Amino acid sequence: MDSENKKQRPPGVPEENVYKSVHWTIVLAFGIAVISIYLLLSSVA
C-alpha cells in the first residue's frame, strides 16, 4: 500500500535529504538567540 502512494521524484533529487554541513538558518537562529540573551541581560544590569 505504501508503494502505491509514492510520488515520482524529479531527476537529481536524492531519496533522502542528507545535510553534510550546518545550514545557514541554524547559524542565523543561533546568532539571534545569542544577541537576544545579551540584550536581555545587559538591560537588567
C-alpha positions in Angstrom: 0.0 0.0 0.0 2.9 2.4 0.7 4.4 1.9 -2.8 1.1 2.8 -4.4 1.1 6.3 -2.9 4.7 7.2 -3.6 5.3 10.1 -6.0 8.0 10.1 -8.6 11.0 12.2 -7.6 12.3 14.7 -10.1 15.8 13.8 -11.6 18.6 15.0 -9.4 16.6 14.8 -6.1 18.1 12.2 -3.7 16.0 9.7 -1.9 17.0 11.1 1.4 18.0 14.7 2.2 21.3 14.5 3.9 23.0 17.6 5.2 26.7 17.4 5.5 27.3 20.9 6.8 25.5 23.4 9.0 22.6 25.2 7.3 22.7 29.0 7.3 19.3 29.3 9.0 20.7 27.4 12.0 23.6 29.8 12.3 21.2 32.8 11.9 18.8 31.4 14.6 21.7 30.8 17.0 23.1 34.3 16.4 19.7 35.9 17.0 19.3 33.9 20.2 22.8 34.9 21.5 22.1 38.6 20.7 18.7 38.4 22.3 20.1 36.9 25.5 22.9 39.5 25.6 20.4 42.4 25.2 18.1 40.9 27.9 20.9 40.5 30.4 22.5 43.9 29.6 19.2 45.7 30.1 18.8 44.1 33.6 22.2 45.3 34.9 
